[in-house]
Amino acid sequence: MKSEIEIGKVYKLTDANPHAFSKIIKVSQNEIWNDVLEDDELATLAWGDWYQWDDENIYCLFGAGFDTYRLAPTTKEEIAIYEDKIKKYRSEDDNDTEV
C-alpha cells in the first residue's frame, strides 16, 4: 500500500467492504497508544469525506481520517465512478444514507 499520500488525489480504502473512496483534503500525524506494544506510535492519517456504495445506496462518512497504509491508488475508471456517485449523492433531495 502507498504510504505517501498526495493531497487532492482520490484514494480507496481497501479494507472497507465495499471499498470507500475519497479525495484527500489533508494528512496529519497523530500519536496513538498501542496496548500490544505498550508504546506510543505515530499514525499518519489521510482525511476526507469517504464515500461507499452498493447497488442502490450511497453512504458518506464525513471528515474521517484513516491510516495511510490502508489506502491504495485508484484507476481512472474508479475515479470516474466515484465522481458520478458523489454527483448522485448530492443531487438526492431526501438523502438518508448519511453515516
Jmol script that loads the backbone (N, CA, C; Angstrom):
load data "model"
ATOM      1  N   MET A   1       0.831  -1.183   0.000  1.00  0.00           N
ATOM      2  CA  MET A   1       0.000   0.000   0.000  1.00  0.00           C
ATOM      3  C   MET A   1       0.879   1.251   0.000  1.00  0.00           C
ATOM      4  N   LYS A   2       0.292   2.310  -0.459  1.00  0.00           N
ATOM      5  CA  LYS A   2       1.023   3.568  -0.588  1.00  0.00           C
ATOM      6  C   LYS A   2       1.036   4.297   0.751  1.00  0.00           C
ATOM      7  N   SER A   3       2.201   4.764   1.188  1.00  0.00           N
ATOM      8  CA  SER A   3       2.269   5.472   2.460  1.00  0.00           C
ATOM      9  C   SER A   3       2.406   6.982   2.269  1.00  0.00           C
ATOM     10  N   GLU A   4       2.874   7.436   1.103  1.00  0.00           N
ATOM     11  CA  GLU A   4       2.974   8.866   0.838  1.00  0.00           C
ATOM     12  C   GLU A   4       1.754   9.282   0.024  1.00  0.00           C
ATOM     13  N   ILE A   5       0.815   9.908   0.686  1.00  0.00           N
ATOM     14  CA  ILE A   5      -0.457  10.269   0.087  1.00  0.00           C
ATOM     15  C   ILE A   5      -0.402  11.712  -0.404  1.00  0.00           C
ATOM     16  N   GLU A   6      -0.907  11.952  -1.609  1.00  0.00           N
ATOM     17  CA  GLU A   6      -0.925  13.290  -2.180  1.00  0.00           C
ATOM     18  C   GLU A   6      -2.291  13.932  -1.949  1.00  0.00           C
ATOM     19  N   ILE A   7      -2.261  15.133  -1.418  1.00  0.00           N
ATOM     20  CA  ILE A   7      -3.497  15.887  -1.179  1.00  0.00           C
ATOM     21  C   ILE A   7      -4.122  16.239  -2.523  1.00  0.00           C
ATOM     22  N   GLY A   8      -5.457  16.091  -2.599  1.00  0.00           N
ATOM     23  CA  GLY A   8      -6.185  16.395  -3.820  1.00  0.00           C
ATOM     24  C   GLY A   8      -6.403  15.211  -4.737  1.00  0.00           C
ATOM     25  N   LYS A   9      -5.744  14.090  -4.454  1.00  0.00           N
ATOM     26  CA  LYS A   9      -5.938  12.885  -5.260  1.00  0.00           C
ATOM     27  C   LYS A   9      -6.950  11.969  -4.588  1.00  0.00           C
ATOM     28  N   VAL A  10      -7.583  11.123  -5.401  1.00  0.00           N
ATOM     29  CA  VAL A  10      -8.576  10.180  -4.906  1.00  0.00           C
ATOM     30  C   VAL A  10      -7.879   8.857  -4.587  1.00  0.00           C
ATOM     31  N   TYR A  11      -8.195   8.321  -3.391  1.00  0.00           N
ATOM     32  CA  TYR A  11      -7.670   7.031  -2.958  1.00  0.00           C
ATOM     33  C   TYR A  11      -8.821   6.145  -2.517  1.00  0.00           C
ATOM     34  N   LYS A  12      -8.532   4.840  -2.441  1.00  0.00           N
ATOM     35  CA  LYS A  12      -9.551   3.926  -1.936  1.00  0.00           C
ATOM     36  C   LYS A  12      -9.058   3.258  -0.659  1.00  0.00           C
ATOM     37  N   LEU A  13      -9.994   3.070   0.243  1.00  0.00           N
ATOM     38  CA  LEU A  13      -9.760   2.363   1.492  1.00  0.00           C
ATOM     39  C   LEU A  13     -10.040   0.896   1.192  1.00  0.00           C
ATOM     40  N   THR A  14      -8.980   0.125   1.063  1.00  0.00           N
ATOM     41  CA  THR A  14      -9.102  -1.224   0.506  1.00  0.00           C
ATOM     42  C   THR A  14      -9.713  -2.235   1.472  1.00  0.00           C
ATOM     43  N   ASP A  15      -9.629  -1.998   2.777  1.00  0.00           N
ATOM     44  CA  ASP A  15     -10.162  -2.987   3.710  1.00  0.00           C
ATOM     45  C   ASP A  15     -11.603  -2.696   4.118  1.00  0.00           C
ATOM     46  N   ALA A  16     -12.217  -1.688   3.507  1.00  0.00           N
ATOM     47  CA  ALA A  16     -13.647  -1.441   3.705  1.00  0.00           C
ATOM     48  C   ALA A  16     -14.418  -2.348   2.744  1.00  0.00           C
ATOM     49  N   ASN A  17     -15.604  -2.749   3.148  1.00  0.00           N
ATOM     50  CA  ASN A  17     -16.403  -3.611   2.295  1.00  0.00           C
ATOM     51  C   ASN A  17     -17.814  -3.046   2.180  1.00  0.00           C
ATOM     52  N   PRO A  18     -18.180  -2.457   1.040  1.00  0.00           N
ATOM     53  CA  PRO A  18     -17.367  -2.268  -0.168  1.00  0.00           C
ATOM     54  C   PRO A  18     -16.294  -1.202   0.048  1.00  0.00           C
ATOM     55  N   HIS A  19     -15.343  -1.141  -0.895  1.00  0.00           N
ATOM     56  CA  HIS A  19     -14.274  -0.145  -0.777  1.00  0.00           C
ATOM     57  C   HIS A  19     -14.861   1.252  -0.623  1.00  0.00           C
ATOM     58  N   ALA A  20     -14.171   2.099   0.138  1.00  0.00           N
ATOM     59  CA  ALA A  20     -14.560   3.504   0.287  1.00  0.00           C
ATOM     60  C   ALA A  20     -13.570   4.355  -0.497  1.00  0.00           C
ATOM     61  N   PHE A  21     -14.060   5.467  -1.035  1.00  0.00           N
ATOM     62  CA  PHE A  21     -13.237   6.340  -1.860  1.00  0.00           C
ATOM     63  C   PHE A  21     -13.315   7.771  -1.338  1.00  0.00           C
ATOM     64  N   SER A  22     -12.194   8.492  -1.457  1.00  0.00           N
ATOM     65  CA  SER A  22     -12.182   9.887  -1.029  1.00  0.00           C
ATOM     66  C   SER A  22     -11.101  10.662  -1.757  1.00  0.00           C
ATOM     67  N   LYS A  23     -11.387  11.957  -1.959  1.00  0.00           N
ATOM     68  CA  LYS A  23     -10.349  12.896  -2.384  1.00  0.00           C
ATOM     69  C   LYS A  23      -9.736  13.422  -1.097  1.00  0.00           C
ATOM     70  N   ILE A  24      -8.453  13.249  -0.933  1.00  0.00           N
ATOM     71  CA  ILE A  24      -7.775  13.592   0.315  1.00  0.00           C
ATOM     72  C   ILE A  24      -7.663  15.110   0.454  1.00  0.00           C
ATOM     73  N   ILE A  25      -8.081  15.612   1.635  1.00  0.00           N
ATOM     74  CA  ILE A  25      -8.011  17.058   1.868  1.00  0.00           C
ATOM     75  C   ILE A  25      -6.855  17.449   2.790  1.00  0.00           C
ATOM     76  N   LYS A  26      -6.404  16.507   3.638  1.00  0.00           N
ATOM     77  CA  LYS A  26      -5.231  16.793   4.475  1.00  0.00           C
ATOM     78  C   LYS A  26      -4.662  15.482   5.008  1.00  0.00           C
ATOM     79  N   VAL A  27      -3.409  15.535   5.397  1.00  0.00           N
ATOM     80  CA  VAL A  27      -2.721  14.401   6.004  1.00  0.00           C
ATOM     81  C   VAL A  27      -2.133  14.889   7.311  1.00  0.00           C
ATOM     82  N   SER A  28      -2.341  14.118   8.383  1.00  0.00           N
ATOM     83  CA  SER A  28      -1.813  14.531   9.680  1.00  0.00           C
ATOM     84  C   SER A  28      -1.178  13.348  10.379  1.00  0.00           C
ATOM     85  N   GLN A  29      -0.372  13.657  11.363  1.00  0.00           N
ATOM     86  CA  GLN A  29       0.226  12.611  12.183  1.00  0.00           C
ATOM     87  C   GLN A  29      -0.318  12.737  13.593  1.00  0.00           C
ATOM     88  N   ASN A  30      -0.844  11.634  14.100  1.00  0.00           N
ATOM     89  CA  ASN A  30      -1.411  11.611  15.440  1.00  0.00           C
ATOM     90  C   ASN A  30      -0.711  10.544  16.264  1.00  0.00           C
ATOM     91  N   GLU A  31      -0.384  10.888  17.491  1.00  0.00           N
ATOM     92  CA  GLU A  31       0.184   9.880  18.383  1.00  0.00           C
ATOM     93  C   GLU A  31      -0.935   9.005  18.913  1.00  0.00           C
ATOM     94  N   ILE A  32      -0.698   7.705  18.912  1.00  0.00           N
ATOM     95  CA  ILE A  32      -1.677   6.760  19.442  1.00  0.00           C
ATOM     96  C   ILE A  32      -0.996   5.847  20.444  1.00  0.00           C
ATOM     97  N   TRP A  33      -1.780   5.289  21.345  1.00  0.00           N
ATOM     98  CA  TRP A  33      -1.259   4.338  22.322  1.00  0.00           C
ATOM     99  C   TRP A  33      -1.518   2.939  21.813  1.00  0.00           C
ATOM    100  N   ASN A  34      -0.497   2.112  21.790  1.00  0.00           N
ATOM    101  CA  ASN A  34      -0.622   0.740  21.325  1.00  0.00           C
ATOM    102  C   ASN A  34      -0.503  -0.181  22.522  1.00  0.00           C
ATOM    103  N   ASP A  35      -1.629  -0.754  22.968  1.00  0.00           N
ATOM    104  CA  ASP A  35      -1.637  -1.626  24.140  1.00  0.00           C
ATOM    105  C   ASP A  35      -0.797  -2.877  23.952  1.00  0.00           C
ATOM    106  N   VAL A  36      -0.743  -3.376  22.719  1.00  0.00           N
ATOM    107  CA  VAL A  36       0.007  -4.601  22.461  1.00  0.00           C
ATOM    108  C   VAL A  36       1.500  -4.363  22.647  1.00  0.00           C
ATOM    109  N   LEU A  37       1.979  -3.257  22.104  1.00  0.00           N
ATOM    110  CA  LEU A  37       3.411  -2.956  22.194  1.00  0.00           C
ATOM    111  C   LEU A  37       3.756  -2.186  23.460  1.00  0.00           C
ATOM    112  N   GLU A  38       2.723  -1.705  24.179  1.00  0.00           N
ATOM    113  CA  GLU A  38       2.921  -0.857  25.341  1.00  0.00           C
ATOM    114  C   GLU A  38       3.866   0.298  25.013  1.00  0.00           C
ATOM    115  N   ASP A  39       3.555   0.944  23.917  1.00  0.00           N
ATOM    116  CA  ASP A  39       4.404   2.018  23.438  1.00  0.00           C
ATOM    117  C   ASP A  39       3.543   3.010  22.664  1.00  0.00           C
ATOM    118  N   ASP A  40       4.046   4.217  22.518  1.00  0.00           N
ATOM    119  CA  ASP A  40       3.374   5.200  21.685  1.00  0.00           C
ATOM    120  C   ASP A  40       3.824   5.013  20.241  1.00  0.00           C
ATOM    121  N   GLU A  41       2.887   5.222  19.329  1.00  0.00           N
ATOM    122  CA  GLU A  41       3.194   5.161  17.904  1.00  0.00           C
ATOM    123  C   GLU A  41       2.766   6.466  17.271  1.00  0.00           C
ATOM    124  N   LEU A  42       3.237   6.697  16.072  1.00  0.00           N
ATOM    125  CA  LEU A  42       2.807   7.842  15.298  1.00  0.00           C
ATOM    126  C   LEU A  42       2.024   7.311  14.102  1.00  0.00           C
ATOM    127  N   ALA A  43       0.735   7.637  14.035  1.00  0.00           N
ATOM    128  CA  ALA A  43      -0.119   7.196  12.930  1.00  0.00           C
ATOM    129  C   ALA A  43      -0.272   8.345  11.939  1.00  0.00           C
ATOM    130  N   THR A  44      -0.070   8.045  10.666  1.00  0.00           N
ATOM    131  CA  THR A  44      -0.274   9.034   9.622  1.00  0.00           C
ATOM    132  C   THR A  44      -1.654   8.797   9.031  1.00  0.00           C
ATOM    133  N   LEU A  45      -2.522   9.810   9.146  1.00  0.00           N
ATOM    134  CA  LEU A  45      -3.912   9.674   8.730  1.00  0.00           C
ATOM    135  C   LEU A  45      -4.217  10.567   7.532  1.00  0.00           C
ATOM    136  N   ALA A  46      -4.993  10.028   6.587  1.00  0.00           N
ATOM    137  CA  ALA A  46      -5.455  10.783   5.421  1.00  0.00           C
ATOM    138  C   ALA A  46      -6.927  11.108   5.636  1.00  0.00           C
ATOM    139  N   TRP A  47      -7.272  12.400   5.513  1.00  0.00           N
ATOM    140  CA  TRP A  47      -8.602  12.890   5.865  1.00  0.00           C
ATOM    141  C   TRP A  47      -9.391  13.289   4.632  1.00  0.00           C
ATOM    142  N   GLY A  48     -10.699  13.046   4.693  1.00  0.00           N
ATOM    143  CA  GLY A  48     -11.604  13.444   3.615  1.00  0.00           C
ATOM    144  C   GLY A  48     -13.004  12.941   3.889  1.00  0.00           C
ATOM    145  N   ASP A  49     -13.910  13.182   2.965  1.00  0.00           N
ATOM    146  CA  ASP A  49     -15.253  12.616   3.018  1.00  0.00           C
ATOM    147  C   ASP A  49     -15.210  11.304   2.247  1.00  0.00           C
ATOM    148  N   TRP A  50     -15.453  10.207   2.934  1.00  0.00           N
ATOM    149  CA  TRP A  50     -15.308   8.870   2.355  1.00  0.00           C
ATOM    150  C   TRP A  50     -16.660   8.346   1.899  1.00  0.00           C
ATOM    151  N   TYR A  51     -16.731   7.981   0.626  1.00  0.00           N
ATOM    152  CA  TYR A  51     -17.980   7.502   0.024  1.00  0.00           C
ATOM    153  C   TYR A  51     -17.890   6.007  -0.269  1.00  0.00           C
ATOM    154  N   GLN A  52     -18.998   5.313   0.034  1.00  0.00           N
ATOM    155  CA  GLN A  52     -19.166   3.898  -0.298  1.00  0.00           C
ATOM    156  C   GLN A  52     -20.512   3.750  -0.978  1.00  0.00           C
ATOM    157  N   TRP A  53     -20.678   2.712  -1.759  1.00  0.00           N
ATOM    158  CA  TRP A  53     -21.966   2.463  -2.385  1.00  0.00           C
ATOM    159  C   TRP A  53     -22.149   0.979  -2.641  1.00  0.00           C
ATOM    160  N   ASP A  54     -23.414   0.572  -2.575  1.00  0.00           N
ATOM    161  CA  ASP A  54     -23.790  -0.767  -3.013  1.00  0.00           C
ATOM    162  C   ASP A  54     -24.625  -0.571  -4.280  1.00  0.00           C
ATOM    163  N   ASP A  55     -25.441  -1.525  -4.641  1.00  0.00           N
ATOM    164  CA  ASP A  55     -26.199  -1.399  -5.882  1.00  0.00           C
ATOM    165  C   ASP A  55     -27.172  -0.228  -5.859  1.00  0.00           C
ATOM    166  N   GLU A  56     -27.746   0.089  -4.718  1.00  0.00           N
ATOM    167  CA  GLU A  56     -28.792   1.099  -4.660  1.00  0.00           C
ATOM    168  C   GLU A  56     -28.438   2.332  -3.846  1.00  0.00           C
ATOM    169  N   ASN A  57     -27.689   2.188  -2.786  1.00  0.00           N
ATOM    170  CA  ASN A  57     -27.461   3.286  -1.847  1.00  0.00           C
ATOM    171  C   ASN A  57     -26.021   3.790  -1.890  1.00  0.00           C
ATOM    172  N   ILE A  58     -25.884   5.077  -1.583  1.00  0.00           N
ATOM    173  CA  ILE A  58     -24.566   5.705  -1.454  1.00  0.00           C
ATOM    174  C   ILE A  58     -24.450   6.183  -0.016  1.00  0.00           C
ATOM    175  N   TYR A  59     -23.328   5.907   0.612  1.00  0.00           N
ATOM    176  CA  TYR A  59     -23.098   6.288   2.003  1.00  0.00           C
ATOM    177  C   TYR A  59     -21.895   7.219   2.062  1.00  0.00           C
ATOM    178  N   CYS A  60     -21.886   8.102   3.049  1.00  0.00           N
ATOM    179  CA  CYS A  60     -20.746   9.005   3.214  1.00  0.00           C
ATOM    180  C   CYS A  60     -20.371   9.112   4.679  1.00  0.00           C
ATOM    181  N   LEU A  61     -19.100   8.969   4.947  1.00  0.00           N
ATOM    182  CA  LEU A  61     -18.547   9.214   6.272  1.00  0.00           C
ATOM    183  C   LEU A  61     -17.782  10.528   6.157  1.00  0.00           C
ATOM    184  N   PHE A  62     -18.330  11.600   6.727  1.00  0.00           N
ATOM    185  CA  PHE A  62     -17.779  12.936   6.553  1.00  0.00           C
ATOM    186  C   PHE A  62     -16.568  13.189   7.454  1.00  0.00           C
ATOM    187  N   GLY A  63     -15.529  13.760   6.865  1.00  0.00           N
ATOM    188  CA  GLY A  63     -14.376  14.227   7.616  1.00  0.00           C
ATOM    189  C   GLY A  63     -13.650  13.167   8.409  1.00  0.00           C
ATOM    190  N   ALA A  64     -13.537  11.967   7.853  1.00  0.00           N
ATOM    191  CA  ALA A  64     -12.877  10.864   8.565  1.00  0.00           C
ATOM    192  C   ALA A  64     -11.421  10.746   8.136  1.00  0.00           C
ATOM    193  N   GLY A  65     -10.592  10.262   9.051  1.00  0.00           N
ATOM    194  CA  GLY A  65      -9.185  10.017   8.754  1.00  0.00           C
ATOM    195  C   GLY A  65      -8.853   8.551   8.920  1.00  0.00           C
ATOM    196  N   PHE A  66      -8.115   8.000   7.967  1.00  0.00           N
ATOM    197  CA  PHE A  66      -7.716   6.596   8.019  1.00  0.00           C
ATOM    198  C   PHE A  66      -6.217   6.475   7.840  1.00  0.00           C
ATOM    199  N   ASP A  67      -5.637   5.444   8.457  1.00  0.00           N
ATOM    200  CA  ASP A  67      -4.206   5.185   8.323  1.00  0.00           C
ATOM    201  C   ASP A  67      -3.824   5.103   6.852  1.00  0.00           C
ATOM    202  N   THR A  68      -2.770   5.789   6.481  1.00  0.00           N
ATOM    203  CA  THR A  68      -2.378   5.828   5.082  1.00  0.00           C
ATOM    204  C   THR A  68      -1.957   4.464   4.551  1.00  0.00           C
ATOM    205  N   TYR A  69      -1.490   3.561   5.418  1.00  0.00           N
ATOM    206  CA  TYR A  69      -1.078   2.245   4.921  1.00  0.00           C
ATOM    207  C   TYR A  69      -2.282   1.421   4.452  1.00  0.00           C
ATOM    208  N   ARG A  70      -3.484   1.840   4.810  1.00  0.00           N
ATOM    209  CA  ARG A  70      -4.702   1.135   4.397  1.00  0.00           C
ATOM    210  C   ARG A  70      -5.215   1.595   3.043  1.00  0.00           C
ATOM    211  N   LEU A  71      -4.585   2.616   2.457  1.00  0.00           N
ATOM    212  CA  LEU A  71      -5.070   3.219   1.219  1.00  0.00           C
ATOM    213  C   LEU A  71      -4.293   2.738   0.009  1.00  0.00           C
ATOM    214  N   ALA A  72      -4.967   2.751  -1.137  1.00  0.00           N
ATOM    215  CA  ALA A  72      -4.342   2.375  -2.400  1.00  0.00           C
ATOM    216  C   ALA A  72      -4.721   3.402  -3.456  1.00  0.00           C
ATOM    217  N   PRO A  73      -3.877   3.569  -4.464  1.00  0.00           N
ATOM    218  CA  PRO A  73      -4.224   4.475  -5.562  1.00  0.00           C
ATOM    219  C   PRO A  73      -5.456   3.955  -6.309  1.00  0.00           C
ATOM    220  N   THR A  74      -6.128   4.850  -7.017  1.00  0.00           N
ATOM    221  CA  THR A  74      -7.302   4.481  -7.798  1.00  0.00           C
ATOM    222  C   THR A  74      -7.003   4.564  -9.293  1.00  0.00           C
ATOM    223  N   THR A  75      -7.793   3.838 -10.071  1.00  0.00           N
ATOM    224  CA  THR A  75      -7.678   3.901 -11.526  1.00  0.00           C
ATOM    225  C   THR A  75      -8.533   5.047 -12.048  1.00  0.00           C
ATOM    226  N   LYS A  76      -8.345   5.412 -13.301  1.00  0.00           N
ATOM    227  CA  LYS A  76      -9.165   6.453 -13.925  1.00  0.00           C
ATOM    228  C   LYS A  76     -10.632   6.043 -13.926  1.00  0.00           C
ATOM    229  N   GLU A  77     -10.895   4.766 -14.147  1.00  0.00           N
ATOM    230  CA  GLU A  77     -12.270   4.269 -14.161  1.00  0.00           C
ATOM    231  C   GLU A  77     -12.907   4.399 -12.779  1.00  0.00           C
ATOM    232  N   GLU A  78     -12.157   4.066 -11.729  1.00  0.00           N
ATOM    233  CA  GLU A  78     -12.677   4.186 -10.367  1.00  0.00           C
ATOM    234  C   GLU A  78     -12.952   5.648 -10.002  1.00  0.00           C
ATOM    235  N   ILE A  79     -12.076   6.543 -10.436  1.00  0.00           N
ATOM    236  CA  ILE A  79     -12.273   7.966 -10.164  1.00  0.00           C
ATOM    237  C   ILE A  79     -13.536   8.468 -10.859  1.00  0.00           C
ATOM    238  N   ALA A  80     -13.762   8.044 -12.101  1.00  0.00           N
ATOM    239  CA  ALA A  80     -14.963   8.463 -12.834  1.00  0.00           C
ATOM    240  C   ALA A  80     -16.225   7.970 -12.127  1.00  0.00           C
ATOM    241  N   ILE A  81     -16.219   6.735 -11.643  1.00  0.00           N
ATOM    242  CA  ILE A  81     -17.368   6.200 -10.906  1.00  0.00           C
ATOM    243  C   ILE A  81     -17.561   6.971  -9.607  1.00  0.00           C
ATOM    244  N   TYR A  82     -16.465   7.230  -8.887  1.00  0.00           N
ATOM    245  CA  TYR A  82     -16.506   7.997  -7.633  1.00  0.00           C
ATOM    246  C   TYR A  82     -17.147   9.366  -7.858  1.00  0.00           C
ATOM    247  N   GLU A  83     -16.703  10.079  -8.884  1.00  0.00           N
ATOM    248  CA  GLU A  83     -17.246  11.410  -9.159  1.00  0.00           C
ATOM    249  C   GLU A  83     -18.719  11.338  -9.534  1.00  0.00           C
ATOM    250  N   ASP A  84     -19.100  10.312 -10.280  1.00  0.00           N
ATOM    251  CA  ASP A  84     -20.500  10.120 -10.656  1.00  0.00           C
ATOM    252  C   ASP A  84     -21.359   9.836  -9.421  1.00  0.00           C
ATOM    253  N   LYS A  85     -20.854   9.008  -8.511  1.00  0.00           N
ATOM    254  CA  LYS A  85     -21.598   8.674  -7.298  1.00  0.00           C
ATOM    255  C   LYS A  85     -21.765   9.891  -6.394  1.00  0.00           C
ATOM    256  N   ILE A  86     -20.743  10.738  -6.309  1.00  0.00           N
ATOM    257  CA  ILE A  86     -20.839  11.952  -5.497  1.00  0.00           C
ATOM    258  C   ILE A  86     -21.923  12.875  -6.064  1.00  0.00           C
ATOM    259  N   LYS A  87     -21.959  13.035  -7.394  1.00  0.00           N
ATOM    260  CA  LYS A  87     -22.998  13.869  -8.020  1.00  0.00           C
ATOM    261  C   LYS A  87     -24.380  13.324  -7.683  1.00  0.00           C
ATOM    262  N   LYS A  88     -24.527  12.007  -7.772  1.00  0.00           N
ATOM    263  CA  LYS A  88     -25.815  11.395  -7.461  1.00  0.00           C
ATOM    264  C   LYS A  88     -26.160  11.599  -5.985  1.00  0.00           C
ATOM    265  N   TYR A  89     -25.192  11.404  -5.109  1.00  0.00           N
ATOM    266  CA  TYR A  89     -25.406  11.577  -3.667  1.00  0.00           C
ATOM    267  C   TYR A  89     -25.866  12.997  -3.354  1.00  0.00           C
ATOM    268  N   ARG A  90     -25.208  13.970  -3.940  1.00  0.00           N
ATOM    269  CA  ARG A  90     -25.519  15.375  -3.666  1.00  0.00           C
ATOM    270  C   ARG A  90     -26.826  15.828  -4.305  1.00  0.00           C
ATOM    271  N   SER A  91     -27.253  15.142  -5.360  1.00  0.00           N
ATOM    272  CA  SER A  91     -28.476  15.544  -6.046  1.00  0.00           C
ATOM    273  C   SER A  91     -29.738  14.971  -5.408  1.00  0.00           C
ATOM    274  N   GLU A  92     -29.594  13.990  -4.524  1.00  0.00           N
ATOM    275  CA  GLU A  92     -30.759  13.410  -3.867  1.00  0.00           C
ATOM    276  C   GLU A  92     -31.287  14.380  -2.822  1.00  0.00           C
ATOM    277  N   ASP A  93     -32.572  14.743  -2.946  1.00  0.00           N
ATOM    278  CA  ASP A  93     -33.177  15.724  -2.048  1.00  0.00           C
ATOM    279  C   ASP A  93     -33.279  15.209  -0.623  1.00  0.00           C
ATOM    280  N   ASP A  94     -33.763  14.007  -0.475  1.00  0.00           N
ATOM    281  CA  ASP A  94     -34.022  13.455   0.852  1.00  0.00           C
ATOM    282  C   ASP A  94     -33.052  12.309   1.110  1.00  0.00           C
ATOM    283  N   ASN A  95     -31.789  12.640   1.195  1.00  0.00           N
ATOM    284  CA  ASN A  95     -30.753  11.618   1.304  1.00  0.00           C
ATOM    285  C   ASN A  95     -30.644  11.155   2.748  1.00  0.00           C
ATOM    286  N   ASP A  96     -31.054   9.919   2.998  1.00  0.00           N
ATOM    287  CA  ASP A  96     -30.998   9.388   4.358  1.00  0.00           C
ATOM    288  C   ASP A  96     -29.916   8.326   4.501  1.00  0.00           C
ATOM    289  N   THR A  97     -28.937   8.323   3.602  1.00  0.00           N
ATOM    290  CA  THR A  97     -27.890   7.315   3.648  1.00  0.00           C
ATOM    291  C   THR A  97     -26.618   7.827   4.298  1.00  0.00           C
ATOM    292  N   GLU A  98     -26.695   8.958   4.994  1.00  0.00           N
ATOM    293  CA  GLU A  98     -25.529   9.510   5.685  1.00  0.00           C
ATOM    294  C   GLU A  98     -25.171   8.630   6.862  1.00  0.00           C
ATOM    295  N   VAL A  99     -23.877   8.375   7.015  1.00  0.00           N
ATOM    296  CA  VAL A  99     -23.395   7.552   8.136  1.00  0.00           C
ATOM    297  C   VAL A  99     -22.892   8.462   9.233  1.00  0.00           C
TER     298      VAL A  99
END
end "model"
wireframe off; spacefill off
backbone 0.3
color backbone group
